[in-house]
């Protein structure tokens, strides 16, 4: 199995504008993914995703904000380092209208660039697969409840 890129695609019964807000605004992210989130929705902004009672904190760097089509950020950098192109994974949400809903395509890439040994890479990749397979259905359930601004 190749561990270069993790990809998922789901249909969501909500307009792309709503789905974009759900994947790019901290107040929505904490409803389906992390326990807390704080960041500005602007390229270059640095923030964090928090799980538990700050037991798990991941710094993120926002890379791309193109409403309502694309939102991307970097995360999973070495402790104490800001996520950048040389030390982190890139998560991209691409959104396309589909009838009354949205096709969301998630890509998490730059796995090989992390420089992890094979066993560490494989375990982390499978851990993220399990994570996205848990959280994307929550996103799919949550998004239709959000009212457009």
N, C-alpha and C positions, 0 to 999 in steps of 0.2 A: 504494500500500500504506500502511496505517495503522501507525504505530510507537508505539502507546499502551500495548500490553500484549502480552507474549510468553506463550504458553500451550502446555503440553505435557501429555499424559496417557498413562500407561503402566500396564500390569498387572504386578504383582510377585508371585511365588510365595512369599510369606511373610506372616505375620499382621501386621495393622496395628501391634501393639505392637513388633514387631521392626523394621518399616519406619520407625516413628517414631524409634526409637533410631538407626537408620542415617542418618537425615537430620538428627538433632539432637545427636548426641554427637561431640565432636571425634575420639575414637579411631576412630570408624567413618567419618566424613567423609574422613579422610585415606586411607582404603582405596579410595575410589571417585572422589574429586573433587580436593581440594587436596593438596599434598605434606605440609602440616602444618596444624593448626588448634588454636586455644586460645580457649575462652570458657566461661562458666558458662551453663547451660541455665535462664536466668531472665529474665523481661522486664526490659529496661533494662540488662542486662549488656553490656559492651563487650569485644570480643575481636578475633581476627584469623584470616584465612585466608592461607596462605603457599604460593606456587608457586616452584619452583626453590630455589636457595640464598639465600633471602630477597630474590631479585631482584624478585619480585612479591608485595607484601604488601597485602592489603585489610583495612581495619578493618571490623568488623561491629557492629551494635547489635541485640540480640535484642529482638523486638517482641512475639511471642505464643508461648506454650508451653501447648498444650492436648492432653496425651497421651490417647489415641493418634490424635487427629484432626487437629491442625494445629500447624505450627511455622513461624514467620515471622521474618525478619530484614531489616535494611537494610544496603546496601553500595554501593560505587561513589560515594563522596563526594569532594569536592575534597581534594587533598593537605593534610594537617594538620588536617582537620576531622572530627569524629565524625559518622557517618551519622545523619541525623535526617529527619523528614518533609519538610523543606524543601530537602534537598540530595542525595538519594540514591535508589536504586532499592529497591523492596520485593519480596523473594522470599518466596512463600508456598507451602508444601507442605501440601496437603489430602489426607487419607487416608480411604478408605472401604472397609469389608470387601467382598470379592467372592469368594464361595465360600470356598476355603481360602486365598485370597490377599488382595491389596490393590490397589485402584485409587489410584494416586498422581496428583494433579493439581498441576502446577507452574504458578505464575503469577509473572511478573516484571513489575512495573508501575511507574508514575510516570516513564515515559520522557520524556514531553513536559515534565514539571515540571523536568527537568534544565536546560532553557534552552539546550541545545546548538543550534548552527546545523544546518540540515537535513542537510547532507552528513555531519557528524560524528555526528548522531543515527542516520542510516541505517546507517553503517558499524558503529557500536557495537551497534546492534540486531542486525544480521546476524552480527557476531562472537559475540554471546551466543547467538543461534540455533544457530550451529555448535558452540559450547561445550556447551550443554545437549544437543544431539543426539549429542555424543560421550560426555558424562558420565552421562546418564540410563541408557543401556544398561549401563554399568559398575555403576551402583547396582542395576539389575535383576538382574545376574549375581551381585553380592556379597551382597545381602540374604538370599537363601535359605541361605547358608552360616553365618549368624549364629544362635547358639543363644539362646533367650529367657533372660533373667536371672531 
